[in-house]
Amino acid sequence: MLGMPVEAWGGAALHYDAPKHPATLAWNAFPATTDYFAPSTSGLMINYAVDDMNAMLARLRAKGVTVIKRDDHDPNGRFAWILDPEGNKVELWEPKR
């Protein structure tokens, strides 16, 4: 319906040109039964690419934001998950360089 070619992994790779950022944006639909967004009860999650995970998390913590998980060992880069003020899970990704 959205005109995006869905890949075998269940999502679409959307290509764009933005200086100093990954050349691809991933869009992925999850099954209604997923618990990947927990502890949020929202049916979606936004993923933001960040340039410096340590600096971003320091700024967020200074504002009282709780980091619910962090992964610095993923082959695609560094990840962290936070909850926004409305309780929605947000994923932060620092691409591997």
N, C-alpha and C positions, 0 to 999 in steps of 0.2 A: 504494500500500500504506500510506503514512503519512497519507493523507487531505489532502494539500496540493495545491492546484491548481497544476500545473506550467505556467508561462508559455511563450510562444514562444521566449524567450531561454534556456530550459533549466533554469530554477530556479523557486522560489516566493518570493513576498513575504509574509512573516508580519507582521501588524500587531499592535502592542502599545502600551501607554501607560506610558511611563517618563519622569518629569520630566527635562528638559534633555538628552534623548537622542533619536536619530532614532526616528521613529514606526514604522519598518519594519525588519525583520530579513530579510536575504536568505539563502536556502538554495539551493545550486546543486550539481548533480551534474556531474562532468566525465567525459569518456570515459576508459576505461582507458589509452589511449595518450597522455594529456596529459603535457606536461613542465612544466606550470604550477607544480607543487609542487617542482620541482628547486631546489636540489640534494638535497632530502629524497627518500628513497625511499618515504615514507609515502603511502598512498592517500587521505589527507585533509589538510585544512588548516583551522585555526580562524582566524577574523578577529575581532579585538576592536576596538570603537570606543573611542577615547581622547579625553580633553578637551584635552590639550596635548601634541602630538607631540614638541616639543623637550624638554620636561621628562621625558616618558616615555623617550625615547631616551637622555637624559643619565643617568637612573637605571639603565637597562639596561647602558649602557656602563660605568658605575661598578662594576657587578657582573661585568664581563668578557664580556658578551654582544656578539657581533659583529652589526652591521647589515649584511645582505647586499645590500640595495637600498633606495633611498628615492626617492619621487616626490612633489614638492610642486606639480606642475602639472596634476594630473588635475582635470577639471571637477567631480567629486564630492567633492573634498577632498584631503587629504594622506594618503599611504600610505607604509608602511615594512614591510620583511620581515626577520625574524630567524630564527635556528634555536634551538629550545629545547635543553636538555641532552641529550635523546635523539635530536637531529638532525631533529626535525619542523619544517617551515617554519611560521611564524606570521605572519599579516598583521595590521598595525595600521592603523587608519583614523581620521583626524580629520576628521569631516564638515565640508563647506564651510558657513560661517556667513554 
